[in-house]
Amino acid sequence: MSNEPERTGNVVKDFCVGLLVAAMALWGAIEIVKAIWVPLCIVVALAGIGALVWWRISARFRGW
């Protein structure tokens, strides 16, 4: 019985440390996405435009 308060304290402490680590990981992931968002959008836009141009050219010359 005398071990219960220590166990409860450890559970609360472990929960708080886990919550802190999870918050730090989420913050880091958001910062990484913020850092690469503009270049990522540019790359996706260029790839989409390239695919559209390729599709139009290949559709035009398909019957040759």
C-alpha positions in Angstrom: 0.0 0.0 0.0 2.8 2.4 0.7 4.0 2.0 -2.9 0.8 3.4 -4.5 1.6 7.2 -4.2 5.0 6.7 -5.8 3.6 4.7 -8.6 0.9 7.3 -9.2 3.5 10.0 -9.3 5.6 8.1 -11.7 2.6 7.5 -14.0 1.8 11.2 -14.0 5.4 12.1 -14.6 5.8 9.6 -17.5 2.6 10.9 -19.0 3.8 14.5 -18.8 7.2 13.7 -20.3 5.5 11.7 -23.1 3.2 14.6 -23.8 6.2 17.0 -23.9 8.1 14.8 -26.3 5.0 14.4 -28.5 4.5 18.2 -28.6 8.2 18.7 -29.5 8.0 16.2 -32.3 4.8 17.8 -33.7 6.5 21.2 -33.5 9.5 19.9 -35.4 7.4 18.3 -38.1 5.5 21.5 -38.6 8.7 23.5 -38.9 10.1 21.1 -41.4 6.9 21.4 -43.5 7.0 25.2 -43.2 10.6 25.2 -44.4 10.0 23.1 -47.5 6.4 24.2 -48.4 7.3 26.7 -51.1 9.9 24.6 -52.9 7.6 21.6 -52.6 4.7 23.5 -54.2 7.0 24.8 -57.0 8.3 21.3 -57.8 4.7 19.8 -57.8 3.5 22.7 -60.1 6.4 22.2 -62.5 5.9 18.4 -62.6 2.2 19.0 -63.2 2.8 21.5 -66.0 5.4 19.1 -67.6 3.0 16.2 -67.4 0.2 18.3 -69.0 2.5 19.5 -71.8 3.7 15.9 -72.4 0.2 14.6 -72.5 -0.9 17.3 -75.0 2.1 16.7 -77.3 1.7 12.9 -77.2 -2.1 13.2 -77.8 -1.4 15.4 -80.8 1.1 13.1 -82.5 -0.4 9.8 -81.5 -1.8 9.1 -85.0 1.6 9.4 -86.8 
